[in-house]
Amino acid sequence: MEVKYPFQLDASGRTAGVGYDEHIRHMIEQVLFTSEGERVNRPTFGCGLMELVFENESLENQAYTRLIVNNSLNQWLAQRISIEDVSVIDADSQMIVRIIYTVTRTGHRQVAEFRRQRQ
């Protein structure tokens, strides 16, 4: 069992836990939504997806977002996951980032989708 993100307590008052595959998904979420410079001891950690939400909807920005997401995940999680595909979709004023990956330890193929409202 891994520690649940964000940190919380379970019904018995102990640290809540999740399985390894869910833990990996939480790690991906942390990389995506942490801005560079946000973590004191790791100033280059993250990809700053929240800043990219404010960019206009265009094919160029979709390609740039895919590149940033892919590079950041490979930099920070390459030992834990193998990225198969990153897609960015603009729909109904939302940015949808879909990541298809394989968890190295378990060999499980996963799909994670993250949505953020465009401003």
N, C-alpha and C positions, 0 to 999 in steps of 0.2 A: 504494500500500500504506500502511496505517495501522498504528500500533503496537498489538500484541496486549495485551489486558487480561485478567488481570493480566500485568504485564510479565514476559517470559521470553525466553530465548535459543533460537534455532533450532539445528538440527543442526550448522551451520557456525560457531556461536559468535556469530552476529550477532543483533541485536534481531529477535525474531519479529514478523511482520506478518500482517495480515488484510485482507480486502477492505473496501470502504467500508460496505456493508450490515451486515456483521458488526461493524464498528467502532461503528456506530449502535446496534446491539443492546447492545454493551458499555456505551455511554454511558447507555442506558436503565437498565441494571442498576445503574450507579453512582448515578443519581438515586434509584432506588427504595430501595437498601439503605444509603444514607448518611443519617445522622441530622442534623437541623439542629444546628449548633454543632460538628459533628465536624471540619470543615475550617476551619483558622485564618483563612485569607484570604478565605473565602466562608462566613461563619457561617450564612447562610440557605439554603445549597445542600442539596438532598435533600428527601426526603419522610418518612423515618423508618418505612418499611414494617415493619421488624423490631419496632418497638414495637407496631404494630397487630396483629401476630401474637398478642400476649398478650391481646387483647380477646376477649370471649366471642363465640360464633357467633350472629349475629342479622342480620335484614334491615337494621336501622338501621346496624350496623357495616359491613356490605357496602356500603351506599350511601355511608357516610362514607369508606370506603377508596377506592371508585371516584372520589369527588370529590377526595380528596387526591392520588391518583395522577395523575389527569387534569390538575389544576391545576399540580402540580409539573413534569410533563413539558412542559406548555405554557409554563411559565415559563422552563425551562432549555433546552429543545430545539425550540422553535417554529420556528426558522429551518431546522432540519434534518429535522423530521418533521411530518406532519399526522396527528393522532390521529383514527381513525375510531370506535373503540369500546374501552372498558375494561370488563372484567367481572371480578367477584370471586366465586369459588365456594368454599364450605366443603365439603370431602369427606374422609371418613376421617381426621379430625383434622388436615387440611392446609388452608392457605389457598392457593388457586390464583388468581393474577392473570394474566389473558390480555389482551394489548394488541394491537389491530389498528391498523396505521399504514402510512402511505406515506412512503418516503424521498424527500424533496424533490429532491435532486440526481439520483437515478436514476429516480424514478417507480415504483420497485418496491414493491408491496404486501407487507407482512410481517406475520407473527403471531409474537409472542413470549409465552412462557408461563413464569412464575416460580412455584415451589412452595416453601412453607416449612411446616414442621411446627408445629402449634399446641402450645402448652405447657399 
